[in-house]
Amino acid sequence: MKYAACIGALIFVSVLLSGCQKEAAQPQAPSATEVAFVTVTPTEHTMHTKMQGRVVASLTAEVRPQVGGVVHERLFTEGNYVEQGDVLYQIEPATFQAAVNEAQANLNSAEASLETAKLKDQRFADLLEFEGVSQQDADDAHATYLEAKADIERFEAALETARINLEFTKVTAPISGQIGISTVTPGALVTASQATALSTIRTLDPIFVDMTKSSTEILKLRQLLAKSGIKKGSTDVSLILEDGSEYELKGQLKMQEVAVDASTGAVTLRAEFANPEGLLLPGMFVRTQINDAVDENAILVPQQGIYHSAAGDAYAYVIDENNKVQSRGVTTLSAVDNQWLIGSGLNAGDKLLVEGSSKVRPGSDVKTVEVEMQNNGEMVRVDQQSGGGTAMQGGV
């Protein structure tokens, strides 16, 4: 009897130990990893194009003499502003004044000859009626009169030319603007339409900035503007100077060249800027920014939520409705501060994983925390009840 009781006790203990071993062998389900996400929300975004530019004077005129002679006087200060019509140089006028006097004397002589020829023509015409002179003599007298009239016109033209040449001894400013360094001094011999300019005048207010944009970028912009939700940007142009400072006045895009430069494949764009202080000088290199277009439904996401494979392909982790991680390929258009502008792959309402990606893989179950990115790039936890936010400390 005692033997049977011992056997029963041993069997009971064995069963109990076997059950404990099975219970201990069963693995516990892993807890879900906590990650942070942002909700993809379309927003209005202005698309900018940054280009290199060169400052160009709005008007440029090289000053050259139109008659030859010795420079008698220079009548301007280099670097100053001159008005159109101001006398800049005086070429020695004596020989040109003499030419005017000679042309005037020739005209006076021709006028006297004309009067004589006129009287003779009238007299022979009267005598011809009474056959006092032959027809040939009357015709000769009339022809002489006509030649005298033609001489008057010729000598008047010669006098006008001489006066113009005399006036050209005063070399005047063809445009208003800042005049540069003079290449000649009083006493220098100059010739008409010489290759070397005496000086150069440039109009600096307003002033132009010429930029170049590839024809490929222009085609992409036109295709972009054809899409719904994309509207054309403004004509405002911002300017960054050589020292990195921003020019305080906005410019206006005025024109786009109608041909592509065959050597560079680029098109020239021109903007006009007010330059009251003369800060912009011709030849300066600057950087410009133009508002090309406005996307009313742009997808902008934090850069830390977009990853790149070894092949360079961009992808993102998206959390589905079952709180599982999915990998999704995306197309990035450009970097905008600390965000990526997405072309495709993400849609409004998607939950984009931005923190905790190193702890998960596609298909992983996750516990989610919604965050928002501030302007400084800091992620702030969203309080679903109060609507307030708490800064994330060291990530998730």
C-alpha positions in Angstrom: 0.0 0.0 0.0 2.8 2.3 0.9 4.6 1.3 -2.3 1.6 2.3 -4.4 1.3 5.6 -2.7 5.0 6.4 -3.5 4.6 5.5 -7.1 1.6 7.8 -7.4 3.5 10.6 -5.8 6.4 10.2 -8.2 4.1 10.2 -11.2 2.4 13.4 -10.0 5.7 15.2 -9.6 6.9 14.1 -13.0 3.8 15.4 -14.7 4.1 18.7 -12.8 7.8 19.1 -13.8 7.0 18.3 -17.4 4.3 21.0 -17.5 6.7 23.6 -16.1 9.3 22.7 -18.7 6.8 23.1 -21.6 5.6 26.4 -20.1 9.2 27.7 -19.8 10.0 26.6 -23.4 7.3 28.8 -25.0 8.9 32.1 -26.2 7.4 35.4 -25.2 6.1 37.7 -28.0 8.6 40.6 -28.4 7.3 44.0 -27.5 6.7 46.6 -30.3 9.5 49.1 -30.9 8.6 52.7 -30.2 9.3 55.0 -33.2 8.4 58.6 -34.2 6.6 59.7 -37.3 5.4 62.8 -39.0 2.2 63.0 -41.0 2.8 63.9 -44.6 0.8 67.1 -45.2 0.8 69.0 -48.6 1.8 72.7 -48.3 2.3 75.6 -50.6 5.9 75.8 -51.7 7.6 78.4 -53.9 10.2 76.8 -56.2 13.4 78.9 -56.5 16.1 78.8 -59.1 19.6 79.9 -58.1 21.9 81.1 -60.8 25.2 82.9 -61.3 25.0 86.4 -62.9 27.1 89.2 -64.1 26.2 92.9 -63.7 25.9 94.8 -66.9 25.4 98.6 -67.5 21.9 99.3 -68.9 23.5 101.7 -71.4 27.1 101.8 -72.6 28.6 104.3 -75.1 32.3 104.6 -76.2 33.3 108.2 -76.9 35.1 108.6 -80.2 36.0 111.8 -82.2 34.2 112.3 -85.5 36.9 114.7 -86.8 40.7 114.6 -86.6 42.8 117.1 -84.8 44.7 117.9 -81.6 42.8 117.8 -78.3 42.8 121.3 -77.0 41.0 120.7 -73.7 39.4 118.0 -71.6 36.2 119.3 -69.9 35.1 116.6 -67.5 36.4 114.9 -64.4 37.0 111.2 -64.7 34.5 109.0 -62.8 31.9 111.8 -62.6 28.3 111.8 -63.8 27.8 113.5 -67.2 24.6 114.5 -68.9 23.8 113.7 -72.6 25.1 116.6 -74.7 27.8 117.8 -72.2 31.0 118.8 -74.0 33.8 116.3 -73.0 36.7 117.3 -75.2 37.5 120.4 -77.4 39.5 119.6 -80.5 41.5 122.5 -81.9 38.8 124.3 -84.1 40.9 126.8 -86.1 41.2 124.8 -89.3 37.5 123.9 -89.2 36.6 127.5 -88.7 38.7 128.4 -91.7 36.8 125.7 -93.7 33.5 127.3 -92.7 34.7 130.8 -93.8 35.8 129.4 -97.1 32.5 127.7 -97.7 30.7 130.9 -96.8 32.8 132.9 -99.3 32.2 130.3 -102.0 28.4 130.6 -101.3 28.5 134.4 -101.5 30.3 134.2 -104.8 27.8 131.8 -106.2 24.9 134.0 -105.1 26.5 136.9 -107.0 27.0 134.8 -110.1 23.4 133.6 -109.8 22.1 137.1 -109.8 24.1 137.9 -113.0 23.0 134.8 -114.7 19.4 135.5 -113.8 19.4 139.0 -115.3 21.1 137.8 -118.5 18.5 135.0 -118.8 15.6 137.4 -118.5 17.1 139.9 -120.9 17.8 137.3 -123.6 14.3 135.9 -123.2 12.9 139.4 -123.8 15.1 139.9 -126.9 14.1 136.6 -128.3 10.6 137.7 -128.7 11.8 140.4 -131.1 14.4 138.2 -132.7 17.1 140.4 -131.1 19.1 137.3 -130.2 19.3 133.8 -131.6 17.6 130.9 -130.0 21.0 129.4 -129.2 22.1 132.4 -127.3 18.9 132.5 -125.3 19.2 128.8 -124.5 22.8 129.2 -123.4 21.9 132.0 -121.1 19.1 130.0 -119.5 21.4 127.0 -119.0 24.0 129.3 -117.3 21.3 130.5 -114.9 20.3 126.9 -114.0 23.9 126.0 -113.4 24.3 129.0 -111.1 21.2 127.8 -109.1 22.7 124.4 -108.8 26.0 125.9 -107.6 24.1 127.7 -104.8 22.7 124.3 -103.5 26.2 122.8 -103.7 27.9 125.6 -101.8 25.1 125.6 -99.2 25.7 121.9 -98.6 29.5 122.5 -98.4 28.9 125.2 -95.9 26.6 123.0 -93.8 29.3 120.2 -93.9 31.9 122.6 -92.7 29.7 123.9 -89.9 29.0 120.3 -88.8 32.7 119.4 -88.8 33.3 122.6 -86.7 30.6 121.5 -84.3 32.3 118.0 -84.1 35.4 119.6 -82.6 33.3 119.7 -79.5 33.1 116.0 -78.5 29.9 115.6 -76.5 28.4 112.8 -74.3 26.1 110.5 -76.4 24.3 109.3 -73.3 24.0 110.2 -69.6 25.9 108.2 -67.1 29.2 107.7 -65.2 32.2 108.4 -67.4 35.4 106.4 -67.0 39.1 107.0 -67.4 40.2 109.2 -70.3 42.7 107.6 -72.7 44.0 110.9 -74.0 45.2 114.2 -72.6 45.3 117.7 -74.0 47.8 117.8 -76.8 47.1 114.3 -78.1 46.3 113.9 -81.8 43.1 112.0 -82.5 41.5 110.9 -85.8 37.9 110.5 -86.9 36.3 107.2 -85.8 39.6 105.9 -84.4 39.6 102.3 -82.9 40.6 103.5 -79.4 37.8 105.2 -77.5 38.6 108.5 -75.8 36.5 107.3 -72.8 33.4 105.2 -72.0 30.1 106.2 -70.4 27.9 103.7 -68.6 24.4 104.2 -67.2 24.4 102.5 -63.8 20.9 103.3 -62.6 19.0 101.3 -63.5 21.4 98.4 -64.0 21.1 94.9 -65.5 22.1 91.5 -64.3 22.5 88.8 -67.0 22.0 85.2 -65.9 22.3 81.9 -67.7 19.9 79.0 -67.4 20.3 75.7 -69.2 17.7 74.9 -71.9 17.0 71.6 -70.1 16.0 73.4 -66.9 13.7 75.7 -69.0 12.0 72.7 -70.5 11.5 71.1 -67.1 10.0 74.3 -65.8 7.5 74.4 -68.7 6.5 70.8 -68.1 6.1 71.5 -64.4 3.9 74.6 -65.0 1.6 72.4 -67.2 0.7 70.3 -64.2 -2.4 71.0 -62.1 -1.7 72.8 -58.8 1.4 74.5 -60.2 1.2 78.2 -61.0 3.8 80.6 -62.4 5.9 82.4 -59.9 6.6 86.2 -59.7 9.2 88.1 -61.6 11.0 89.2 -58.5 14.7 88.5 -58.4 16.9 88.5 -55.3 20.6 89.2 -55.4 23.5 88.0 -53.3 26.7 90.0 -53.6 30.2 88.8 -53.9 30.8 89.1 -50.1 27.7 87.0 -49.3 25.5 89.9 -48.3 22.0 90.3 -49.8 21.3 93.3 -52.0 18.4 95.2 -50.3 16.5 96.0 -53.4 14.5 93.4 -55.4 15.0 93.3 -59.2 12.5 92.4 -61.9 13.0 89.8 -64.6 12.7 91.7 -67.9 13.4 89.3 -70.7 14.6 85.9 -71.8 16.8 85.5 -74.8 15.0 83.9 -77.8 17.9 81.6 -78.8 20.1 79.0 -77.0 23.8 79.6 -77.0 25.1 76.7 -79.2 28.5 76.5 -77.3 27.0 76.3 -73.8 23.4 75.1 -74.3 22.2 77.9 -72.0 19.7 80.8 -72.4 20.4 84.3 -71.1 17.9 85.9 -68.8 18.1 89.6 -67.9 16.9 91.3 -64.7 16.8 95.0 -64.0 17.7 96.5 -60.6 17.5 100.0 -59.2 21.0 101.1 -58.2 20.7 104.6 -56.6 23.8 104.2 -54.4 26.0 102.8 -57.3 26.7 99.7 -55.3 26.4 97.4 -58.3 29.2 97.9 -60.8 29.4 96.5 -64.4 31.4 93.2 -64.4 30.6 92.1 -60.9 29.7 88.5 -60.4 26.6 87.9 -58.2 24.2 85.1 -57.3 20.6 85.4 -58.1 17.4 83.7 -57.0 14.2 83.7 -59.1 10.7 82.5 -58.0 10.0 80.1 -60.9 6.8 78.5 -59.7 4.4 77.9 -56.8 3.3 74.3 -56.0 0.1 74.6 -54.0 0.2 70.9 -53.0 3.9 70.3 -52.4 5.1 67.4 -50.3 8.0 68.5 -48.0 9.3 66.0 -45.5 12.2 66.1 -43.0 15.5 65.0 -44.6 16.1 62.5 -41.8 13.0 60.6 -43.0 14.5 59.9 -46.4 17.3 57.3 -46.9 19.5 56.4 -49.8 20.6 52.9 -50.9 24.1 52.0 -52.0 22.9 52.5 -55.6 21.8 56.0 -54.7 18.1 55.3 -54.8 15.9 57.2 -52.3 13.5 55.4 -50.1 11.4 56.0 -46.9 9.8 53.9 -44.1 6.1 54.4 -43.9 3.9 53.0 -41.1 0.7 51.4 -42.3 -2.7 51.2 -40.6 -1.6 48.0 -38.8 1.4 49.8 -37.3 3.8 47.8 -39.5 6.8 49.3 -41.2 6.8 49.4 -45.0 9.7 50.4 -47.3 8.7 52.7 -50.1 10.8 54.1 -53.0 10.5 57.9 -53.4 11.8 60.5 -55.8 13.4 63.7 -54.4 13.3 66.9 -56.5 15.5 69.2 -54.4 16.6 70.0 -50.9 14.8 72.9 -49.2 16.6 73.9 -46.0 16.3 70.8 -43.8 13.6 69.1 -45.9 13.3 67.2 -49.1 10.8 68.2 -51.8 9.2 64.9 -52.9 8.3 64.3 -56.5 6.6 60.9 -56.0 6.3 58.0 -53.6 4.6 59.8 -50.7 1.0 60.9 -50.4 -1.0 63.1 -48.1 -1.7 61.4 -44.8 1.2 58.9 -44.9 2.9 58.3 -41.6 6.6 58.8 -42.4 9.0 57.3 -39.9 11.6 59.9 -38.9 13.2 58.5 -35.7 14.0 54.9 -34.7 14.7 53.5 -38.1 17.8 51.7 -36.9 15.7 49.5 -34.6 13.2 48.3 -37.2 13.0 46.7 -40.6 10.2 46.3 -43.2 7.4 44.3 -41.6 8.3 45.2 -38.0 5.5 46.0 -35.6 6.0 49.4 -34.0 4.5 51.6 -31.4 4.1 55.1 -32.8 4.6 58.6 -31.5 3.6 61.5 -33.7 6.0 64.4 -33.9 6.3 67.7 -35.7 9.4 69.4 -37.1 10.1 73.0 -36.0 11.8 75.6 -38.2 15.1 74.9 -36.5 14.8 71.2 -37.4 14.0 70.1 -33.8 11.4 67.3 -33.5 8.6 68.1 -31.0 6.3 65.4 -29.7 2.6 66.1 -30.4 0.3 66.0 -27.4 -2.9 64.5 -28.8 -5.1 65.7 -25.9 -3.9 69.2 -25.2 -2.5 70.1 -28.6 0.8 71.2 -27.0 4.2 69.8 -27.8 7.1 68.3 -25.9 10.6 68.4 -27.3 12.1 64.9 -28.1 15.0 64.2 -25.9 17.7 62.3 -27.8 15.3 60.8 -30.2 13.0 57.8 -29.7 
